[in-house]
Amino acid sequence: METLSGRPGPPWRWRHWVERAGRGPAWRSALLVAVVQQVGSGWAAQAQSGRVALDWSARILLLLGPALLVVRHRHPVAVVYGVGAVTLVYLGAGFPYGPVFASLAVACLAAVVAGRSRAAWGAVGLLWAGHLLIGHWLYRWLPPAGDGPAPWTQELGATAWVLAMLAVCELVRARREQWARERAERAAAARRRADEERLRIARELHDVLAHSISVINVQAGVGLALLDSDPEQARAALTTIKAAGREALGEVRQVLDTLRTPGAAPRAPAPGLDRLPELVEQAAATGLTVHTAGEGRPRGLPPGADLAAFRILQEALTNVIRHSGSRTARILLRWRPDALELRVDDDGPATGGPAGGSGNGLAGMRERAAALGGSIEAGPRPDGGFRVTATLPLRAAEPAEPAPPREDP
């Protein structure tokens, strides 16, 4: 939750400040601790009449601890031990208890967050041991005069305070590490989504351009060969080129629109099996005869599966046009209860172009099928030619009554 200014809203304000602990100019927090210690110690002195009154040396000690905090990020170990020593000197001089421990708490937090937990525990342990010695042995020679041994209840309270302070520091460290992992995971997920989107767009552009350019290349060759001998046939080839180019431009524009306006709905529906007759007509314009047949009861496909089925058939026919010497191809749509099987056969032989499976076309088909939990098999047939078989699961398919693919003689 964020405000209009981009800053974290109230529900997350505490997390925001904890995450920022240890970042930014260290002198700001050090100055705040210095003010708290100076003012708070003055109030504590009024309530502790039996302690030594605050003088210039006490004020210097109350400033020295916060001054060390300025470099706590660069030297966390030295700072936490130095602040512990300053605090121990302050207590040994008999000055009033109070917020003098604030510097030590901040120094311990910086050390723990920096991964120096042992130093924090060691500094606090030395302070606790020194306080124990002062309260039960050295008090005879230290101010204030006539002071007696400290009650053990006070020592128990000090021990509980030390353990609570270190536990809070460890909790803050654990939470910061957890939030850092979450940020890294979110960044990695965003990079994965961006990579997947780039791959999707690359597949779309490859499928659109490879098919259309193959049709245009074949028809251009026909037009050039017949330009003088059969102008009408050459005109028909040029008409096919124009139609293929217009369709390719439309589909490329639709793909590029998703780059300009991420998340926006496309202005034209994605192609699906309902455009199979157009695909057959485009292949026929190149001189390839395509026979289509269907087995089983046709059903409606989810948009993603419908697009994948169309693109797989489109790429398979494009490979026939570009790489096969056969002028005939056969498409079979086999509707199974849980999957749609697409099969494209040609009788070959290959024309010497890249073999199946070595180019981006088959790789793109495999990626489309794998994204839906399906598979692609492609390779030479035992009786010659080439076969591409795709299996697409139909978990989310809805019953429909589309017209079955026509079966050409």
VENHUQUI-V498895 format. One record per pair of residues at least 24 apart in sequence whose C-alpha atoms are under 7 Angstrom apart, sorted by the first residue. I is the first residue (numbers start at 1). J is the second residue. D is the distance in whole Angstrom. If there is no record, write none. Layout:
i: <I/I>
j: <J/J>
d: <D/D>
This chain:
i: <19/22/26/27/30/30/30/30/31/33/33/33/34/34/34/36/37/37/37/38/40/40/41/41/44/44/44/45/48/51/51/51/51/52/52/52/52/53/54/58/61/61/62/65/66/69/72/72/73/76/76/77/77/77/79/80/80/80/80/80/80/81/84/84/84/88/88/92/92/93/93/94/94/105/108/109/112/112/112/113/201/203/205/207/207/208/208/209/211/211/211/212/212/212/214/214/215/216/216/218/219/240/270/271/271/272/272/272/273/273/273/279/287/288/288/289/289/289/290/290/290/291/291/291/291/291/292/292/292/292/292/292/292/293/293/293/293/293/293/294/294/294/294/294/295/295/295/296/296/296/297/298/298/298/299/299/299/299/299/299/300/300/300/300/301/301/302/302/308/312/315/316/316/320/323/323/323/323/324/324/324/324/325/325/325/338/338/338/339/339/339/339/340/340/340/340/341/341/341/341/342/342/342/343/343/343/344/344/344/345/345/345/346/346/346/347/347/347/348/348/348/349>
j: <176/110/70/70/66/67/69/70/66/66/102/103/62/63/66/99/62/99/100/62/98/99/98/99/96/97/98/96/96/94/95/96/144/94/95/96/144/95/95/90/86/90/100/103/103/107/107/110/110/110/111/111/116/119/107/104/107/108/111/120/123/123/123/124/127/127/130/134/142/142/143/143/144/165/169/169/169/170/173/173/255/364/252/311/315/248/251/248/314/315/318/244/245/248/318/322/286/241/244/286/286/285/307/307/310/306/307/310/306/309/310/314/327/327/328/327/328/329/328/329/330/329/330/331/407/408/330/331/332/405/406/407/408/331/332/333/405/406/407/332/333/334/404/405/333/334/335/334/335/336/335/335/402/404/397/398/399/400/401/402/397/398/399/400/397/398/396/397/368/365/361/344/388/346/350/351/352/353/348/349/350/351/349/350/351/393/394/395/391/392/393/394/391/392/393/394/389/390/391/392/389/390/391/388/389/390/387/388/389/386/387/388/385/386/387/384/385/386/384/385/386/385>
d: <6/7/5/5/5/7/6/6/7/6/7/7/7/6/5/7/6/5/6/6/7/6/6/6/6/7/6/5/6/6/6/5/6/5/5/7/6/6/7/7/7/7/7/6/6/7/7/6/7/6/5/6/7/6/7/7/5/6/7/6/6/5/6/7/6/6/7/7/7/7/6/5/6/7/7/5/6/6/7/5/7/6/7/7/6/6/7/7/7/7/5/6/7/6/7/7/6/5/7/6/6/7/6/6/7/5/5/5/6/7/5/7/7/5/6/6/5/6/6/5/6/6/5/6/6/5/6/5/6/6/6/5/6/6/5/6/6/6/5/6/5/6/7/6/6/5/6/6/5/7/6/6/7/6/7/7/5/5/7/7/6/5/6/5/5/7/6/6/6/6/6/7/7/7/6/5/7/5/5/6/4/5/5/6/5/6/5/7/7/5/4/5/6/5/6/7/7/6/5/6/6/5/6/6/4/6/6/5/7/6/5/7/5/6/7/6/4/7/7/4/6/6>
